[in-house]
Amino acid sequence: MRRLVPGHRTRLIGLVAAAAFAVAGSVTTATPPAGAAATAYTASVSVDTARTLATLPATGVGMNVAVYDGNMNHPSVPGLLKDAGVGAVRYPGGSYADGYHWQTHTVEGGYVATGTANRQTVPAYSVVVVPLRPAR
């Protein structure tokens, strides 16, 4: 009796599941019962522009900056971010931030993103984000 290698078994199960979903999706369609009347709905929305429900703080609008962005430290970036209303920057952005170490500029396991070795130091990052802080 031939046994499948675990990788092949997983692949086979995945193919069977994908085929089952494809078949199920192609034969199930929602159709209204015969003789069912269409129902018309109406809605109205009113906005009271004189009433403030909440105020967004200056730091409430932010963005992620990719670790691969070779132009982040360009001298024009702080002004452009401020003009765009960006009050907070997360570096590195996305899931790369989950394991990023500021002291070594690497992620867990020592990986260094291509073209980023020692490029983003705390002082270099501060030049970009300090101008974004709100005036006191």
C-alpha positions in Angstrom: 0.0 0.0 0.0 1.4 3.4 -1.0 1.3 6.2 1.6 1.1 9.8 0.6 3.7 12.2 1.9 2.1 14.7 4.3 2.7 17.6 1.8 0.9 15.6 -0.9 -2.0 14.7 1.4 -2.5 18.4 2.3 -2.4 19.4 -1.3 -4.9 16.6 -2.2 -7.3 17.7 0.6 -7.0 21.3 -0.6 -7.8 20.4 -4.2 -10.8 18.3 -3.1 -12.1 21.2 -0.9 -11.6 23.7 -3.7 -13.5 21.5 -6.2 -16.3 21.0 -3.7 -16.7 24.8 -3.1 -16.5 25.5 -6.9 -19.3 23.0 -7.6 -21.4 24.2 -4.6 -21.0 27.8 -5.7 -22.0 27.1 -9.3 -25.2 25.3 -8.5 -26.6 27.4 -5.7 -28.3 30.6 -6.6 -30.9 32.5 -4.7 -34.1 33.0 -6.6 -37.3 34.5 -5.2 -40.3 32.2 -4.9 -42.7 32.3 -7.9 -45.3 35.0 -7.5 -43.4 37.0 -4.8 -43.9 40.7 -5.1 -41.0 43.1 -5.0 -41.0 45.3 -1.8 -40.0 48.9 -2.1 -38.3 50.5 0.8 -37.6 54.2 1.5 -35.2 55.8 3.8 -34.3 59.2 5.0 -31.2 60.5 6.6 -30.8 63.9 8.3 -27.6 65.5 9.4 -27.3 68.2 12.0 -24.2 70.1 11.0 -24.5 72.4 14.0 -24.0 69.5 16.5 -20.5 68.0 17.1 -20.6 64.4 18.1 -16.9 63.9 18.4 -13.6 65.7 17.6 -10.8 63.9 15.9 -7.4 64.7 17.6 -4.6 66.0 15.4 -2.9 62.6 15.8 -6.0 60.8 14.8 -5.1 60.7 11.1 -2.0 58.6 10.4 -0.4 56.3 7.9 1.9 53.4 7.6 5.3 53.9 6.0 6.8 50.9 4.2 10.2 49.7 5.4 11.1 49.5 1.7 10.4 53.2 1.1 13.7 54.6 0.0 12.3 58.2 -0.1 10.9 58.4 3.4 13.8 60.5 4.7 13.7 63.0 1.8 13.6 66.6 3.1 10.2 67.3 1.5 8.4 64.4 3.3 7.6 66.1 6.6 6.0 69.1 4.9 4.1 66.9 2.5 2.8 64.7 5.4 1.8 67.8 7.4 0.0 69.3 4.4 -1.9 66.1 3.9 -3.1 66.2 7.5 -1.1 63.2 8.7 -0.5 63.5 12.4 1.0 60.1 13.1 3.3 57.8 11.2 3.8 54.1 11.9 7.2 52.8 10.9 7.7 50.2 9.8 4.1 49.9 8.6 2.1 46.7 8.3 3.1 43.3 9.7 6.8 44.1 9.4 6.4 46.2 12.5 5.4 43.2 14.6 8.9 41.9 14.9 11.0 45.0 14.1 13.9 45.9 16.4 14.9 49.5 16.4 18.4 48.8 17.9 19.4 46.4 15.2 17.2 47.6 12.3 16.2 43.9 11.7 13.2 41.7 12.3 13.3 38.6 14.4 15.8 36.1 13.0 18.1 38.9 11.8 16.4 39.6 8.5 17.1 43.0 7.0 14.7 44.2 4.3 16.5 44.7 0.9 18.1 48.2 0.7 17.2 49.2 4.3 20.3 48.3 6.3 21.0 51.1 8.8 18.9 53.5 6.8 16.2 54.2 9.3 17.7 55.1 12.6 15.8 56.8 15.4 17.4 60.2 14.6 16.6 59.8 10.9 13.0 58.8 11.8 12.6 61.8 14.2 13.4 64.2 11.4 10.3 62.9 9.6 7.9 62.6 12.5 8.8 65.4 14.9 7.4 68.1 12.6 4.0 66.3 12.6 3.4 66.8 16.3 0.6 69.3 17.0 1.5 72.8 18.2 1.2 73.3 21.9 
